[in-house]
């Protein structure tokens, strides 16, 4: 990618409702293909994750991880798609993972609310 091409990429601006969220996760890329991932931060609409190998923009996947709520461990899984993938030095690839949820999906809103409540401001 040439330098002038970088200016054409959409700018990634952090929103006020993002919170740091660091967890180990498993990314299911389909057809029994899994990859280790680490979450970085979360908002009600998307997550940033780190993976070892690059992912194609638009690729759909499932992300599974555990959270602790009221001293109970809850397994959660979110479906979504890759919105961007950027190489970050030797750490791997930072991936924007847009959470897929039907409008008015109360279970999705409840799961996100559970996560956001457990995180410090």
N, C-alpha and C positions, 0 to 999 in steps of 0.2 A: 504494500500500500504506500503510495507516494505521500509526501508531506501535504500537498495541496488537497489530497483526498480526505485527510483527517479533518479539515475544516468543514467538510460536508456532512460529517457524522453528527447525529443528534447529540446535544450536550446532555450529560447526565448530571442533574442537579439534585442534591439531597433534599428531601422534603422534611418538614418539621415533625411529621408523624413517624419517622424512621427511628428504630431503636437497635442498639447493638445486640446481637443474638448469636452467640458462638456455641455451636453444637456439632458433634460428629453426625453425619447423615449418610444414607445410602440413596444413590440416584439410580432409578430403574429406567434404562433407556429403551426398553422394549426387547422382545424376542430373547428373554432370559439373559440380557446383557446389563450387568450392574457395574457401578463405579462408586468408589468412596468419594465423599464430598465433605466439606466443612461449611457451615453457615457462617455468614459474616454479620448481616443485619437484616431487619425485616420491617415491612410496612403492611398496612391492610391489603395492599394490592400486589406486592412482589417481595422477593428476597434476593439478596446477593449471596452467592456461594462460590467456593473455590473447588476446582476439580483438577485432576492431573493431566487430562487430555482435552484438546479443544472440542467444542460442540458447535454444530451448525445453528445459525440463527433460524428460528422457527421450529426447531426440533421439539417435539413434545416428550415429556418424561414425567415420572413420579418421584417425589422426594419424601423419604421417610426418616423420622428422627423421634427421640423421646423428649418429653418435658416433665418437670416435676411441679405438681400443683397440690398444695395442702399435704405434703409429704407422701404423695402418691405419684408413681411414674406412669405417664400416659403416652402410649405410642400414637403418633400422628402421621398422616400421609397426605400430601398435597399433590395434585396434578397441575401441570403448567407447561409453559413453553419458554424457550430460550429467547431473550430479547437482545442480548449482546454477549460477546465472549472476547475478552482481552487478556493477552499474555502479561503476567505480572512477574517480571524477573525470573528467578529460579523457583518461585513459590508455586507456580502453576497458572491456571487460567481463572480469572474472575468472570463469573457468569451472572447475568441478570436473569432471574427466573420469575416470569409473570405467573401469578397464581390464577388458575382457571376455576371459576365458580359461576354457576348460573346466577343471574340477577335474582335477588331475593332468597338466595340459598342461606337459610338460617343456620344450618349446621356449620357451614364454612365461616360465617361471621362469628359464631360461638367459639370455634377453634382458634381463630385469629385473636379474639378478645381474651381467651385464656392465656395465650402466649404473651400478649402485650401487657396483661396485668401482672404477670410474673416477673417482668423485666423492670429494672430501675429506670427512673426518668433520665 
